[in-house]
Amino acid sequence: MGAHTSKADATAAPPIPPGLLPPAAAAAAPAPVADEPKTDYLDLPCPVKYEELQREALMSLKPEVFEGCRFDFTKPLSNKFSLQHSLFMGSVEVPSQGNQTFKVPAASYEFGANLLDSQGMLIGRILTDGRMNARVKYDLSDMFSFKMQTQLISEKGYSQVMFDLDAKGLDYQGQIKLGNNAFYGVNYLQSVTPTLALGGEAFWLGSQQKSGVGFAARHASSSSIATAQVATTGLLSLTYVQKVSDKVSLASEILWNWNSRETTATVGYDYLLRQCRLRGKVDSQGVVSAYIEERINHGINFLMSAEIDHSKKDYKFGLGMTIGE
């Protein structure tokens, strides 16, 4: 006795292989579901430094505006050593009461020396008014690096010095800071997913008996970067950068100070052309800024800066030129 087979089953056509389906039937056929790649939490990318959390947004939102004329000349003496001359003629703002802005004419000359190496750098500047600035960076290993920044001023109590010890791991970055006036600080940023990093910071200023704690988050994808920072000092900062293309980026920021109940919103742009870079911003305080850097030739750049503050009726315009890389 065998299984009963009907005539209709015997004469039924065999199933058609998926590759031989007509286009209409193939389109209606369900597509195979691809398995989503699993996240390896032991192989996360290394985040940026905590102090560089908003570096992409600052390129658009903080253009290097200046007022007057500026000339910078860099002369390389070797592959590692170069000299720099900077001349500035313009005006500087003087603090005043109320909403008015007072400006006084000013001019300065700055002489600098740069020593750059694959393992560290040494940069020094001295100005005609007696100020001296210095920066030192040295890589102790692939994981640890040392930095020092100092500014010496003839006026008593205004000189500053800061020492940093940076630690860079596979998926984290940390920093310890020590400075004059009994300043101590620490910050840490940890990748928790391939696109999200969380961290925090804390500081203590012994000379003023002040302390603060902050927390931060950074989400970075291939086309956008979003950051959030909040601190016990009363500041909340939110930034967002959208990469429209390889040459165009748009940025926005909301800054809220809950102590003074003041909020500032800013939008900016960064447009990179073939021989020109254009950056600018507009904020809710009525300030409009623009900064243009035009490459005239190799190592020669022309600078143009402009800013209008409608609320204070303050206007700034500057021209400059840089020679040397």
Phi, psi and omega in degrees: 000123181244174179293138181280128180240123180284163179291327180293323179291326182290328183265002181293142181290142178294153180298144181277131177301148183303326182290344182258007179293146174295159184306317182296318180289325180293324179292327180281341181291140181294134180283145178295139180277121181280141178287128177290137180296136180277143180280127175268101184287354175265001181224055179272153180289158177280128180283176175284170175291153182299321181286349177253023185300324184248030187296323180292321180290323182293334178299325180266322188274343181234065178295151185277068182285148177211166181235127180114213180241141181223137179222125180236131180229124179243125181243111178284132176259340176201185179292341184243342187238137179212156176247149182227137177238131181229133180233131180229134175223119182183223180219154179236152181276141178250130179301139181212163177277152180085199184260005181274154179239124178255138180235144177234144178297145181210150176213144181208154174237139183231130177247135183221158176226138182235129175236108185244134180220164180295339183254349180184184179208154177221118184233130179228145178222142174223135184250164182291340179275004176099353179285146178224129179241145179214144176225134180230135175221133181216128178275109179289326178198186177293341184256325186244144175216152183242138178225148174220135175230136181215149175223119181253127182232145182294332180287135184291134176089358182254352178288147184224151174212142182219133177245134180235140171237112183261140175237128182237116178256191180290325183224025179205162173219136180224163183207140173242132184238137175227133181216173178290172186062028177059048178265130177226135181213156178210143175215158186206138178225127186235132173284129178250338171219173178300340183240350186240134176230138180236148180194185180200172180213160176209148179214159176220124178249099187293327183294332179248003180054047180238149177217164180200152178227139179223158178228151185213154175220144180221125177243119184233122174243188182289340184236355183206156179221126179235137180227155176216134179223138176220141184221154178289350175287352175107015183246138173231125184232130176233128179230153178213132179236127178246121177274101181292320177205187178294341184246350185234130175225139176244142184224153177215154181211142171237121181241122182236128175251105185283348175287315179263358181057040179247141181230137178231129176247136184224139172235143182215172182217155177221110186241118182254112177263184184296318180231020185210148173232125184242125178230149180191171181205161173221131180236171184286352177274000180088019180260126178240126183230151176211144181219124182241133175236109184254126177274109180280316179207178180296118180084005180234119181234141176254133184244141175221129184228141179210143177210137179234125175250100186292325183291321180266356184054048182245135183231138178229139177214133182218148175234145181203171179210139176238135179235127181103153180267000000 
